[in-house]
């Protein structure tokens, strides 16, 4: 017995395999020279403190995420004028037993 719809099923499966990859995003990482060339300042720092907390997601009301403020102690200014204090505001961190990490970020 032969299944007459087999070519149609194969075509549908091939189409489903292609569609998700059509929406993929590729980010080309800049070179070190490109990052330094476009930076407002370049500094040598030591992490002074990390404070993580739950934050409201303003783009999705009712949703929350973990974010962190990383306070840095500037040891050397290589170029530019960094703000004082120098604090990085990043997505991710740990609050209690809950942790949010973003793949590919420090």
N, C-alpha and C positions, 0 to 999 in steps of 0.2 A: 504494500500500500504506500502510495506517495502523497506527501503533504503538498498541496498546490500553493499554499500561502507562504511557503518557505522563503522564496526570494523577497517577498514583502516584509517578512519578519527580519530577515538579514539586513535589509535596507533600513528598517526602523531602528534596529539596534545600532547600526553604524551611525545613523543620524544622532541618536541619543548620546553616543560616545563623543561626538564632535561638538555638540552644542555647549556643554559646560566649559570646554577649553576655549571656546570663542569669547567667553566673558572674562577670561583670566587677564590679570594685569601684570606686566613686567616692569620692574623698577630697575633702571641701570644705576648702579652705585657709582658715585663720583670718585675720581682718583683723589689721593691725598693732596696733591698739588691743587686740584680744583677746590677742595674743601677749604684749604688754608687761604687760597686766593680770594674766596668769597666771604671769609669770616670777618665779623666786626672786630673781634679780638681773639687772640690766642694766648692761653695762660697755662701754667703748670700749677696744679691744685692738689689738695688733699681733702677727702671727704670729711667734713666736720660732723654732720648729722643727717639722718634720713628719717622723715616723719611721714608715715603712710596713713591714709584715712579713706573712708567711704565718701564719695562725692556724687551729687545729683548730676545726671546726664541731661544737659540742657537741650540736646537735640532729640531726646526721647523721654518725654515727661513720664515720671514714675519709675524710671530705670536708674540704677546706680552702678558705679564702677569704683575700683580702688585706684587712687592716685597717690603720688609721693612728691614731697618737696625735699630736694637734696641740697643741703647747704654746703658750699665749698669754701675752703680756706685758701685764698690765692697766695701761692708761694713765690711765683715769678710771672711778671707780665712780659710776654714775648713781643706782642704788638697790639695796638689798640688800647681802649680804655674800658675795662669791664665794669659793670655796675657793682656797687657795694651796698649790701652784701650780695654775693653771687649765689643765686638759688635757682636750681633747675626744677621745673615743674613737669613731671612725667606721668604717663599712664602706666600703671602697674605698681606692685608692691605687695605687702603682706599685712593683714589686719587680723589678729588672733590666729585662727587656723585657716582662714581664707587667704588665698594667694592668687594674684593675677600677674601672669608673665606674658610678654609679647615676644613671640619667636623672632629671632634675628636682632633684638635690641639688647644693649648692655644692661 
